[in-house]
Amino acid sequence: MKALSIRQPWAWLIVNGHKDIENRSWLTRFRGTVLIHAAKGMTSAEYNDAYFFALDQGITIPHFNDLERGGIVGQATVTGCCDDCLSPWFFGKFGFGLADAKPLPFLPYKGQLGFFDIDYQEVAHG
């Protein structure tokens, strides 16, 4: 299965059904289910930027220390890739459209750049 590493709290916003676009500097032709990996790193500045942006959208994100990092936190379906979008979450050169997002039990896992392969069933069940 493919996975994509995303910094918190953006990963939380995706898996909880709020953020429908993942911004990237590169385009993708990938479509289908992707595991959402929460990157290990998160600065206070990144958290604060996302916190206030989410608040403007009527969403309160968990406290900095309550966000799981360094593992799989959920999944979503990549439905497309655009270079212009009306979503308030679109900031970037390219946006990966996301649907059917849901959280999964946290599973520690080392992230990688871009889409990466993971045998979720094998890792989740030891």
VENBELDA-V645300 format. One record per backbone hydrogen bond with DSSP energy under -0.5 kcal/mol. NH is the residue of the N-H (numbers start at 1). CO is the residue of the C=O. E is the energy in kcal/mol with one decimal. If there is no record, write none. Layout:
NH_CO_E / NH_CO_E
This chain:
2_33_-0.6 / 3_116_-2.3 / 4_35_-2.2 / 5_112_-0.5 / 5_114_-0.6 / 6_37_-3.3 / 8_41_-0.5 / 10_7_-0.7 / 11_7_-1.2 / 13_9_-2.2 / 14_10_-2.0 / 15_11_-2.6 / 16_12_-1.5 / 17_14_-2.2 / 18_13_-2.4 / 19_13_-1.7 / 20_18_-0.6 / 22_96_-1.8 / 23_21_-0.6 / 24_94_-2.6 / 32_78_-2.0 / 34_76_-3.1 / 35_2_-2.9 / 36_74_-3.4 / 37_4_-2.6 / 37_35_-0.7 / 38_36_-0.5 / 38_71_-3.3 / 39_6_-2.2 / 39_37_-0.7 / 47_43_-2.4 / 48_44_-2.9 / 49_45_-2.5 / 50_46_-2.2 / 51_47_-3.1 / 52_48_-2.4 / 53_49_-1.9 / 54_50_-3.0 / 55_51_-2.3 / 56_52_-1.8 / 57_53_-0.8 / 57_54_-0.9 / 58_55_-1.7 / 59_54_-2.5 / 61_59_-0.6 / 66_63_-1.8 / 67_63_-0.5 / 67_64_-1.1 / 68_66_-0.5 / 70_38_-2.3 / 71_38_-1.4 / 72_107_-2.6 / 73_36_-3.0 / 74_36_-1.2 / 75_102_-2.5 / 76_34_-2.2 / 77_99_-2.8 / 78_32_-3.2 / 78_76_-0.5 / 79_77_-0.6 / 79_97_-2.5 / 80_97_-0.7 / 82_95_-2.4 / 90_87_-1.7 / 91_89_-0.6 / 94_24_-2.3 / 95_82_-2.5 / 96_22_-2.7 / 97_80_-1.9 / 97_95_-0.7 / 98_20_-2.6 / 99_77_-1.8 / 102_75_-2.5 / 104_73_-2.4 / 107_72_-1.8 / 109_70_-2.0 / 116_3_-2.3 / 118_1_-2.6 / 120_118_-1.4 / 123_119_-2.6 / 124_120_-3.4 / 125_121_-1.6 / 126_123_-1.0
